[in-house]
């Protein structure tokens, strides 16, 4: 199956996995990108319990779905983050948070990311999507002034913490697809270059391409695909709409909630924002990406039960197949 279209379950973790699978099947999705929270996937059980792994696979099969990727953004975030604070307490599993000691949280998060790789392998999944966290995101404003040594230390910290995790990914034959995203060690073009350099471009570490984060930073999502074509391990579809230009709405969001019209940008339903979707899908074809296209639903202004099936229809229209050999042959005979 070329470029299956899946639904990322992270925004649906308030529902039991069986209910999400039923909905996705009725709408016509090919599979799910399973989130490792809610009741959707427990990686501690998955790494050791054969019956649990089979139960997850059987559940999906009942609804004609497959799992092409699993995602552990929340725990991955805690591997490198500094500070570790109330935000992490609110999103991490209790066994990762523990007593809240920051270094203990980071180490337990790293252990769970290793278990995530093992669970993926036992599910027959080749890609884990997620975040890395960052010790230097707190310096993004560059004031008070930040020395090059502090930045260098942040990339060393990332490499020191993630290389042992990636060793397990290599051991079990699974790849990590880092979502380039504000608050991460790689959040734009040049930080992605620096991140890959920090770990010696090892193949276990690649990228999850989500164009929404590029649009609101004024980056080119299509050019990014070309420049990092050998590292695009997974694709999430999420759109973004810029609301700048009136002299009030800024890029940073002003600590306002999603969908507040005073924000400078917002996530919107796929095809209704500023992502150049047709050019993006043509570039995905050009670079030979044939993995899953995963719909990540975050539009606070539309009911997800309306938006998720609408997004599927849009992606099916955009994810057209590449030219056939006969197309090339027709031109070669002119």
C-alpha positions as CSV (number, residue, x, y, z in Angstrom):
1,X,0.0,0.0,0.0
2,X,1.6,3.3,-1.1
3,X,1.5,6.2,1.3
4,X,-1.2,4.9,3.7
5,X,-3.2,7.7,5.4
6,X,-3.4,7.3,9.1
7,X,-4.9,9.2,12.1
8,X,-2.6,10.3,14.9
9,X,-4.4,9.3,18.1
10,X,-2.6,11.8,20.4
11,X,-5.5,14.3,20.1
12,X,-8.0,11.5,20.8
13,X,-6.5,10.0,23.9
14,X,-9.5,11.0,26.0
15,X,-11.3,8.2,24.1
16,X,-10.7,4.5,24.4
17,X,-8.5,3.1,21.6
18,X,-11.4,0.9,20.5
19,X,-13.6,3.9,20.0
20,X,-10.9,5.8,18.0
21,X,-10.4,2.7,15.8
22,X,-14.1,2.4,15.1
23,X,-14.3,6.0,14.1
24,X,-11.2,5.9,11.9
25,X,-12.4,2.8,10.2
26,X,-15.8,4.2,9.5
27,X,-14.2,7.3,8.0
28,X,-11.9,5.3,5.8
29,X,-8.5,5.7,7.3
30,X,-5.9,3.0,6.5
31,X,-4.4,2.9,10.0
32,X,-3.4,4.7,13.1
33,X,-0.3,6.4,14.4
34,X,-0.7,5.2,18.0
35,X,0.1,7.6,20.8
36,X,1.8,6.1,23.9
37,X,-0.6,7.7,26.4
38,X,-4.2,7.4,27.4
39,X,-5.1,3.7,27.0
40,X,-3.8,3.6,23.4
41,X,-0.4,2.0,24.0
42,X,1.5,1.2,27.2
43,X,5.2,0.8,26.2
44,X,6.2,-0.8,29.5
45,X,3.7,-3.6,28.9
46,X,4.4,-3.6,25.2
47,X,8.1,-4.2,25.7
48,X,7.5,-7.4,27.7
49,X,4.0,-8.8,27.3
50,X,3.3,-10.8,24.2
51,X,-0.4,-11.0,24.9
52,X,-0.7,-7.3,25.3
53,X,1.0,-6.7,21.9
54,X,-1.2,-9.2,20.2
55,X,-4.3,-7.6,21.8
56,X,-3.4,-4.2,20.3
57,X,-2.9,-5.7,16.9
58,X,-6.1,-7.7,17.1
59,X,-8.1,-4.7,18.1
60,X,-6.8,-2.8,15.0
61,X,-7.4,-5.8,12.8
62,X,-11.1,-6.0,13.9
63,X,-11.5,-2.5,12.3
64,X,-9.4,-3.2,9.2
65,X,-6.6,-0.9,10.4
66,X,-2.8,-1.2,10.6
67,X,-0.3,0.6,12.8
68,X,2.6,2.2,10.8
69,X,4.1,4.3,13.5
70,X,3.9,4.9,17.2
71,X,4.5,8.3,18.9
72,X,5.8,9.1,22.3
73,X,6.2,12.9,22.2
74,X,5.3,13.5,25.9
75,X,8.0,11.3,27.4
76,X,10.6,12.2,24.8
77,X,10.2,15.8,25.7
78,X,11.5,15.2,29.2
79,X,14.7,13.5,28.1
80,X,16.6,16.8,27.6
81,X,14.3,19.5,29.0
82,X,15.6,22.1,31.4
83,X,13.8,23.2,33.5
84,X,11.6,20.2,34.5
85,X,8.6,21.7,36.1
86,X,4.8,21.6,36.6
87,X,4.2,21.4,32.9
88,X,6.0,18.0,32.9
89,X,4.2,16.8,36.0
90,X,0.9,17.5,34.2
91,X,1.8,15.5,31.0
92,X,4.1,12.7,32.1
93,X,3.0,9.2,33.4
94,X,3.4,9.0,37.2
95,X,6.2,6.4,36.9
96,X,8.2,8.8,34.8
97,X,7.6,11.8,37.0
98,X,8.3,9.9,40.2
99,X,9.4,12.2,42.9
100,X,9.9,15.1,40.5
101,X,13.7,15.3,40.9
102,X,14.7,16.8,37.5
103,X,17.6,14.5,36.7
104,X,15.6,11.5,37.8
105,X,12.8,12.5,35.5
106,X,15.2,12.8,32.6
107,X,16.7,9.4,33.2
108,X,13.4,7.6,33.6
109,X,12.2,9.3,30.4
110,X,15.2,8.0,28.6
111,X,14.5,4.5,29.8
112,X,10.9,4.7,28.6
113,X,12.1,5.9,25.2
114,X,14.2,2.8,25.0
115,X,11.2,0.7,25.9
116,X,9.3,2.5,23.2
117,X,11.7,1.3,20.6
118,X,11.4,-2.3,21.8
119,X,7.6,-2.0,21.8
120,X,7.6,-0.7,18.2
121,X,9.7,-3.6,17.1
122,X,7.4,-6.1,18.8
123,X,4.4,-4.5,17.0
124,X,6.2,-4.8,13.6
125,X,6.6,-1.0,13.5
126,X,9.7,0.6,12.0
127,X,9.2,4.2,13.1
128,X,8.8,6.0,16.4
129,X,7.8,9.6,16.2
130,X,8.4,12.1,19.0
131,X,10.2,15.0,20.6
132,X,13.6,15.2,22.2
133,X,13.3,18.1,24.6
134,X,16.0,20.7,24.8
135,X,18.3,22.2,27.5
136,X,18.8,25.4,25.4
137,X,15.3,26.3,24.2
138,X,15.0,28.6,27.2
139,X,17.7,30.7,25.5
140,X,15.8,31.2,22.2
141,X,15.3,34.9,22.8
142,X,19.1,35.3,23.1
143,X,18.7,37.8,25.8
144,X,20.2,38.0,28.4
145,X,23.1,37.3,26.0
146,X,23.9,33.7,25.4
147,X,27.5,32.5,24.9
148,X,28.4,30.1,22.1
149,X,29.7,27.8,24.9
150,X,26.2,27.5,26.4
151,X,24.7,26.6,23.0
152,X,27.4,24.1,22.4
153,X,26.8,22.5,25.7
154,X,23.1,22.1,24.9
155,X,23.9,20.1,21.7
156,X,26.4,17.9,23.7
157,X,23.7,17.3,26.3
158,X,21.3,16.2,23.6
159,X,23.9,13.8,22.1
160,X,24.9,12.4,25.5
161,X,21.3,11.7,26.4
162,X,20.0,10.5,23.0
163,X,22.9,8.3,21.7
164,X,22.2,5.6,24.3
165,X,18.5,5.7,23.4
166,X,19.4,5.4,19.7
167,X,21.7,2.5,20.5
168,X,18.6,0.6,21.4
169,X,16.8,1.8,18.3
170,X,19.7,0.3,16.3
171,X,19.6,-2.9,18.2
172,X,15.9,-3.6,17.4
173,X,15.9,-2.2,13.9
174,X,13.6,0.8,14.5
175,X,14.2,4.5,13.6
176,X,13.3,7.6,15.6
177,X,11.6,10.4,13.7
178,X,12.1,13.7,15.5
179,X,9.3,16.3,15.0
180,X,11.0,19.6,14.2
181,X,9.1,21.9,16.5
182,X,9.5,24.9,18.7
183,X,10.8,23.9,22.2
184,X,12.9,21.1,20.7
185,X,16.7,20.7,20.1
186,X,15.8,21.0,16.3
187,X,13.1,23.5,15.8
188,X,13.9,25.1,12.4
189,X,16.3,24.6,9.5
190,X,19.6,25.5,11.0
191,X,19.0,23.8,14.3
192,X,18.1,20.7,12.4
193,X,21.5,20.8,10.6
194,X,23.2,21.3,14.0
195,X,21.3,18.5,15.6
196,X,22.2,15.9,12.9
197,X,25.8,17.0,13.2
198,X,25.7,16.6,17.0
199,X,25.0,12.8,16.7
200,X,27.2,12.2,13.7
201,X,24.3,11.8,11.3
202,X,23.6,8.4,12.6
203,X,20.8,6.7,10.6
204,X,18.7,5.8,13.6
205,X,17.7,9.5,14.0
206,X,15.6,11.1,11.3
207,X,12.8,13.6,11.0
208,X,9.0,13.8,11.2
209,X,7.9,16.4,8.7
210,X,5.0,18.5,10.0
211,X,4.7,21.7,7.8
212,X,2.5,23.7,10.2
213,X,5.5,24.5,12.4
214,X,7.4,25.8,9.4
215,X,4.6,28.0,8.1
216,X,4.3,30.1,11.3
217,X,8.1,30.5,11.5
218,X,8.2,31.7,7.9
219,X,10.3,28.7,6.8
220,X,9.9,26.8,3.5
221,X,8.4,23.3,4.2
222,X,8.9,22.2,0.6
223,X,12.6,23.2,0.4
224,X,13.1,21.4,3.8
225,X,11.9,18.2,2.3
226,X,14.4,18.4,-0.5
227,X,17.4,19.4,1.6
228,X,16.7,16.6,4.2
229,X,15.2,14.1,1.8
230,X,17.3,11.2,3.2
231,X,16.0,11.9,6.7
232,X,12.3,12.2,6.2
233,X,11.1,9.1,8.1
234,X,7.5,10.1,8.8
235,X,5.0,12.7,7.7
236,X,2.3,14.4,9.8
237,X,-0.4,16.6,8.1
238,X,-1.4,19.6,10.1
239,X,-2.1,23.0,8.7
240,X,-1.5,26.5,10.1
241,X,-3.0,29.9,9.4
242,X,-1.0,33.1,9.9
243,X,-2.9,36.1,11.4
244,X,-0.2,38.7,11.3
245,X,-0.2,41.9,9.4
246,X,-2.5,44.1,11.6
247,X,0.3,45.3,13.8
248,X,-1.0,43.5,16.9
249,X,-0.8,39.8,16.3
250,X,2.7,38.4,16.7
251,X,4.5,35.2,15.9
252,X,5.0,34.2,19.5
253,X,1.3,33.8,20.3
254,X,1.2,36.2,23.3
255,X,0.3,33.3,25.7
256,X,-3.2,33.3,24.3
257,X,-5.2,30.1,23.9
258,X,-5.6,28.2,20.6
259,X,-8.2,29.7,18.3
260,X,-8.0,33.1,20.0
261,X,-8.2,35.6,17.1
262,X,-5.6,37.8,18.8
263,X,-2.9,35.2,18.2
264,X,-0.6,35.7,15.3
265,X,-1.3,32.1,14.0
266,X,-3.3,29.1,14.7
267,X,-3.7,25.5,13.7
268,X,-6.6,25.1,11.3
269,X,-8.1,22.2,9.4
270,X,-6.0,20.7,6.6
271,X,-6.3,22.7,3.4
272,X,-7.7,25.8,5.0
273,X,-4.4,27.3,6.0
274,X,-1.1,28.5,4.5
275,X,0.7,25.2,3.9
276,X,1.5,24.8,0.2
277,X,0.0,21.3,0.1
278,X,0.2,20.5,-3.6
279,X,3.8,21.5,-3.8
280,X,4.5,19.5,-0.7
281,X,3.0,16.3,-1.9
282,X,4.7,16.7,-5.3
283,X,8.0,17.0,-3.4
284,X,7.2,14.0,-1.3
285,X,6.8,12.1,-4.5
286,X,10.0,13.5,-5.9
287,X,12.1,12.4,-2.9
288,X,10.5,9.0,-3.0
289,X,8.7,9.1,0.3
290,X,6.2,6.3,0.4
291,X,5.5,6.0,4.1
292,X,2.4,7.0,6.0
293,X,0.7,10.4,5.8
294,X,-0.7,10.9,9.3
295,X,-3.5,13.4,10.0
296,X,-2.8,15.3,13.2
297,X,-6.0,17.1,14.2
298,X,-5.5,20.2,16.3
299,X,-8.0,22.7,14.9
300,X,-9.7,24.3,18.0
301,X,-12.3,26.0,15.9
302,X,-13.8,22.9,14.4
303,X,-15.4,19.8,15.9
304,X,-12.9,16.9,15.4
305,X,-15.7,14.5,14.4
306,X,-16.3,16.8,11.4
307,X,-12.8,17.8,10.7
308,X,-11.0,14.4,10.8
309,X,-13.1,12.9,8.0
310,X,-12.8,16.1,6.0
311,X,-9.0,16.1,6.4
312,X,-8.9,12.5,5.1
313,X,-10.8,13.5,2.0
314,X,-8.4,16.4,1.4
315,X,-5.3,14.3,1.9
316,X,-6.6,11.6,-0.5
317,X,-7.0,14.3,-3.2
318,X,-3.6,15.7,-2.6
319,X,-1.6,12.5,-2.2
320,X,-2.0,11.5,-5.8
321,X,0.2,8.7,-7.1
322,X,3.5,9.5,-9.0
323,X,3.7,9.4,-12.7
324,X,3.9,5.9,-14.2
325,X,6.6,4.5,-16.4
326,X,4.3,4.9,-19.4
327,X,4.2,8.6,-18.8
328,X,8.0,8.9,-19.2
329,X,7.9,6.5,-22.2
330,X,5.4,8.6,-24.0
331,X,7.7,11.6,-23.9
332,X,10.8,9.6,-24.8
333,X,9.2,8.7,-28.2
334,X,8.5,12.2,-29.3
